[in-house]
Amino acid sequence: MPLSEPLTEDTLGRPLRNLRISVTDRCNLRCAYCMPEEEYTWLPRARILRFEEITRLVRIFQGAGVHRVRLTGGEPLLRRNLDRLVAQLAALEGLEEVTLTTNGLALADLAADLAAAGLARITVSLDTLRPKRYRELCRRDGLERVRAGIAAARAAGLPLKLNTVVMRGVNDDEVPALLDYAREVGAELRYIEYMDVGGATRWDQRRVVDRAELLERLEQAHGPLTPEPTRGNAPAERFRFADGVRIGIIASTTSPFCDSCDRARLTADGRLFTCLYGREGLDLLGPLRAGESDERLGERLTRTWRERSARGAVERLALAERRALAAKPELDDDPHLEMHTRGG
């Protein structure tokens, strides 16, 4: 049962509602916008949270207000028996949904088990429909495996979203085609601006295709878009075509949603980050394995959220000269700065 605590709000009045959990920092792709380097420093395997530890921490987070959990990575489907964790989390009283973001490479074999375990929805990252470009962008083959995984998710009855990071001169010419594919497979497509987060060591402002340009291109190709009336705390601003098809745009780079952000991130080794751009995180693994009580762990994470004032993307937007968040030597010294470590 979740702890009975009042709603936990930070210094700006933002509640804690959503928790993103990285179940592994490993990935089987090396996408240009996330893992462009040849070598990486990995978290020690002995420090990776066990499923029972994750479930215990989620119960504690529920006491602080969390009611939705998303499993991420790295690539979460590299974590063996992940459906067992999904089942444990889905069984928690008061947790509204457990969702997952994946690159889709292993999804064809696992979709049915994940659905049976209680997964509420799945999001697949898909940045191109062209095999040669997929290989160039991800530095691995696998596009057909991803498409097979999407088909398997549909067959398993999992509601589906697709995430596309749009980069000028890389895949921006596929903006309309990706929407056609999303329509075909019954998925809602979310376009994501290229972000200067940890791991994006070769980030360049000139490659960002912003919200306004994305909307213009989509309307030219598919007709007028109508904004959805409410956004709430969701990262994506949603729009609807005349036929009812919806798309989302996550414009974190040029139009940050910091002032409504209600999500925290837990790394695979139990470090809590309250901002995607944050430099410091709260270690929960040490106290947990030292035998600290649920009540004391709850006090730690609640205090951290209540002291939160972070508006990382807004602060980045205000920079006179904007470059990559971290250079490779910094990431080598502290892998917790990596996007693939703290979960996108």
C-alpha positions in Angstrom: 0.0 0.0 0.0 1.3 3.5 -0.7 2.2 5.7 2.2 -0.6 8.1 3.1 1.1 11.5 2.6 -0.4 14.7 1.3 0.3 15.8 -2.3 4.0 16.5 -2.7 4.7 19.8 -4.5 8.0 21.5 -5.3 8.9 25.1 -4.7 7.0 26.2 -7.9 3.9 24.2 -7.0 4.5 21.4 -9.4 3.2 18.0 -8.0 5.0 14.7 -8.4 2.8 12.4 -10.4 5.0 10.6 -13.0 8.0 8.4 -12.5 10.3 7.3 -15.3 12.4 4.3 -14.4 15.5 3.3 -16.3 15.8 -0.5 -15.9 19.2 -0.7 -17.6 21.7 1.8 -19.1 22.7 -0.7 -21.8 21.4 -0.2 -25.4 21.6 -2.2 -28.6 21.6 0.8 -30.8 24.0 3.8 -31.1 21.6 6.5 -32.3 23.2 9.8 -33.5 21.2 12.0 -31.1 21.7 9.9 -28.0 24.8 7.7 -28.1 27.1 9.0 -30.9 30.4 8.1 -29.3 32.3 4.8 -29.8 32.8 3.9 -26.2 30.8 4.4 -22.9 31.2 4.0 -19.2 28.6 1.6 -17.9 27.0 1.4 -14.5 28.3 -1.6 -12.4 26.0 -4.5 -12.7 26.1 -5.2 -9.0 24.5 -1.8 -8.4 21.5 -2.3 -10.8 18.2 -2.3 -9.0 16.5 -5.7 -8.6 12.9 -6.0 -9.6 11.8 -6.3 -6.0 13.8 -3.2 -5.1 12.1 -1.2 -8.0 8.7 -2.3 -6.9 9.4 -1.3 -3.3 10.6 2.1 -4.4 7.5 2.6 -6.6 5.3 1.9 -3.6 7.2 4.6 -1.7 6.9 7.0 -4.6 3.2 6.4 -4.7 3.1 7.8 -1.2 4.5 11.0 -2.6 1.9 11.3 -5.3 3.2 9.1 -8.2 0.4 7.3 -10.0 2.0 6.6 -13.4 5.2 4.7 -14.2 7.1 4.5 -17.4 9.9 1.9 -17.9 12.8 3.1 -20.0 16.5 2.5 -20.5 18.9 2.4 -22.2 16.8 -0.2 -24.0 14.5 -1.7 -21.4 13.8 -4.9 -23.4 17.4 -5.9 -22.8 16.5 -6.5 -19.2 15.6 -10.2 -18.9 12.2 -11.2 -17.7 10.9 -7.6 -17.9 7.3 -8.9 -18.0 7.8 -10.0 -14.4 8.6 -6.5 -13.3 5.6 -5.2 -15.3 3.3 -7.7 -13.5 4.6 -6.7 -10.1 4.1 -3.0 -10.8 0.7 -3.5 -12.5 -0.5 -5.2 -9.3 0.2 -2.2 -7.1 -3.0 -0.8 -5.7 -3.6 2.8 -6.8 -1.0 2.8 -9.7 -3.0 4.0 -12.7 -0.7 2.6 -15.5 2.6 1.1 -16.3 3.9 2.0 -19.8 7.2 1.4 -21.6 9.4 3.1 -24.2 11.5 0.9 -26.5 13.5 1.0 -29.7 11.4 -2.0 -30.7 14.2 -4.4 -31.8 13.2 -7.1 -29.4 9.5 -6.3 -29.3 8.2 -9.0 -31.7 9.2 -11.7 -29.2 8.0 -9.9 -26.1 4.9 -7.9 -26.9 2.4 -10.6 -26.0 4.0 -11.4 -22.6 4.2 -7.7 -21.8 0.5 -7.2 -22.6 -0.4 -10.3 -20.5 1.6 -8.9 -17.6 -0.5 -5.7 -17.6 1.4 -3.2 -19.6 -1.0 -0.4 -20.4 0.7 1.2 -23.5 3.9 1.0 -25.5 5.9 3.7 -27.2 8.4 2.8 -30.0 11.2 5.1 -31.1 11.2 5.2 -34.9 13.2 8.0 -36.7 13.1 6.7 -40.3 11.4 4.3 -42.6 14.4 3.8 -44.8 16.7 0.8 -44.1 19.9 2.5 -45.3 19.1 5.6 -43.2 18.2 3.5 -40.2 21.6 1.9 -40.4 23.4 5.3 -40.7 21.4 6.9 -37.9 21.4 4.0 -35.4 24.7 2.3 -36.6 22.9 -1.0 -36.6 20.6 -2.9 -38.9 17.1 -3.6 -37.6 14.3 -1.6 -39.2 12.4 -4.6 -40.3 12.6 -6.1 -36.8 11.2 -2.8 -35.4 8.3 -2.9 -37.8 7.7 -6.6 -36.9 7.7 -5.5 -33.2 5.1 -2.8 -33.9 2.9 -5.4 -35.7 3.3 -7.7 -32.7 2.3 -4.9 -30.3 -0.8 -4.3 -32.3 -1.7 -8.0 -32.4 -1.3 -8.1 -28.6 -3.8 -5.2 -28.2 -1.3 -2.7 -26.8 -2.1 0.9 -27.5 0.8 2.3 -29.5 2.7 5.6 -29.8 5.6 6.3 -32.0 8.4 8.8 -31.1 10.4 10.5 -33.8 13.4 12.8 -33.1 13.5 15.2 -36.1 16.9 16.4 -37.2 17.5 18.8 -40.1 19.4 17.2 -42.9 19.1 13.8 -41.3 15.5 12.7 -41.4 13.4 15.9 -41.6 12.3 15.0 -45.2 10.4 12.1 -43.7 8.1 14.1 -41.5 5.0 13.5 -43.7 5.9 9.8 -44.5 6.2 8.9 -40.9 2.7 10.2 -40.3 1.4 8.1 -43.1 3.0 5.1 -41.5 1.6 6.0 -38.1 -1.9 6.1 -39.6 -1.3 2.8 -41.2 -0.4 1.0 -37.9 -3.0 2.9 -35.8 -0.4 4.7 -33.7 -0.2 8.3 -32.5 3.0 9.9 -33.7 4.9 12.4 -31.5 7.6 14.5 -33.2 10.4 15.5 -30.8 12.7 18.4 -31.3 16.4 17.5 -31.2 17.5 18.1 -27.6 20.8 19.2 -26.1 20.6 16.7 -23.3 23.4 14.5 -21.8 24.8 12.2 -24.4 24.0 14.5 -27.3 27.7 15.4 -27.5 27.4 16.5 -31.2 24.3 18.6 -30.7 24.0 21.6 -33.0 21.2 24.2 -32.9 21.2 24.3 -36.6 19.8 20.8 -36.8 16.8 21.6 -34.7 13.5 21.6 -36.6 11.2 23.6 -34.3 7.5 23.3 -33.5 6.4 26.0 -35.9 8.2 24.5 -38.8 6.9 21.0 -38.0 3.4 22.3 -38.0 3.8 24.1 -41.3 5.2 21.0 -43.0 2.5 18.8 -41.7 -0.3 21.1 -42.7 1.2 21.5 -46.2 1.2 17.7 -46.6 -1.9 16.6 -44.7 -4.2 19.6 -44.2 -5.2 21.9 -41.3 -4.4 21.0 -37.7 -6.5 21.9 -34.7 -4.9 22.2 -31.3 -6.3 19.9 -28.6 -8.0 22.1 -25.9 -6.0 20.9 -22.9 -2.4 19.7 -22.5 -2.2 19.4 -18.7 1.2 18.2 -17.6 1.9 16.1 -20.6 5.2 16.9 -22.5 3.5 16.7 -25.9 1.3 19.4 -27.3 -1.4 17.5 -29.3 -3.1 18.4 -32.5 -5.9 16.8 -34.6 -6.4 16.6 -38.3 -9.9 16.8 -39.9 -10.2 13.0 -40.0 -9.6 12.7 -36.3 -5.9 11.5 -36.5 -3.9 13.0 -33.7 -0.2 13.9 -33.5 2.0 15.3 -30.7 4.9 17.7 -30.7 7.4 17.7 -27.9 9.1 21.1 -28.2 11.4 20.9 -25.2 14.3 22.7 -27.0 12.4 25.8 -28.2 9.2 25.8 -26.1 10.0 24.1 -22.8 7.2 22.8 -20.6 9.2 23.1 -17.3 6.5 25.1 -15.5 4.2 22.1 -15.6 6.7 19.2 -15.4 5.5 16.6 -12.9 8.0 13.8 -13.6 11.0 12.4 -11.8 13.5 10.0 -13.1 15.1 7.0 -11.4 18.3 5.5 -12.8 18.9 1.8 -13.1 21.2 2.1 -10.0 18.6 3.9 -7.9 19.6 7.6 -8.3 16.7 10.1 -8.3 16.8 13.0 -10.7 14.1 15.7 -10.6 15.1 17.3 -14.0 16.4 15.8 -17.2 19.1 18.5 -17.3 20.0 18.1 -13.6 23.6 17.5 -12.6 23.1 15.9 -9.2 20.8 13.1 -8.2 19.7 11.6 -4.8 21.1 8.1 -4.1 18.3 5.8 -3.0 20.1 2.5 -3.6 22.6 2.9 -0.7 20.0 3.6 2.0 17.7 0.9 0.6 20.3 -1.8 0.7 21.4 -0.6 4.1 18.0 -1.5 5.4 16.4 1.9 5.7 12.7 1.9 6.3 10.1 2.8 3.8 9.1 5.8 5.9 12.7 7.1 6.0 13.2 6.5 2.2 9.9 8.3 1.6 11.1 11.3 3.7 14.2 11.5 1.6 12.5 11.5 -1.8 9.7 13.8 -0.6 12.2 16.3 0.8 14.1 16.3 -2.5 11.0 17.0 -4.5 9.8 19.7 -2.2 13.2 21.5 -2.6 13.0 21.2 -6.4 13.2 24.5 -8.3 14.7 23.1 -11.5 13.7 24.6 -14.9 16.5 23.1 -16.9 15.2 23.5 -20.4 14.1 27.0 -19.7 17.5 27.9 -18.4 19.1 26.3 -21.5 16.8 28.4 -23.8 18.1 31.6 -22.1 21.8 30.9 -22.9 23.4 33.4 -25.2 25.5 30.6 -26.8 24.0 27.2 -26.6 26.1 24.1 -27.0 25.9 20.4 -26.0 25.1 20.0 -22.3 28.2 17.9 -21.5 31.4 17.0 -23.3 32.6 13.4 -23.6 35.2 13.6 -20.7 32.4 14.7 -18.3 30.2 11.8 -19.4 33.0 9.4 -18.9 33.6 10.6 -15.4 29.9 10.7 -14.5 27.7 8.3 -16.6 24.7 9.5 -14.7 24.7 12.6 -17.0 23.9 10.3 -20.0 20.5 10.4 -21.5 20.6 6.6 -21.8 21.4 6.2 -18.1 18.6 8.4 -16.7 15.9 7.5 -19.2 14.6 9.8 -21.9 
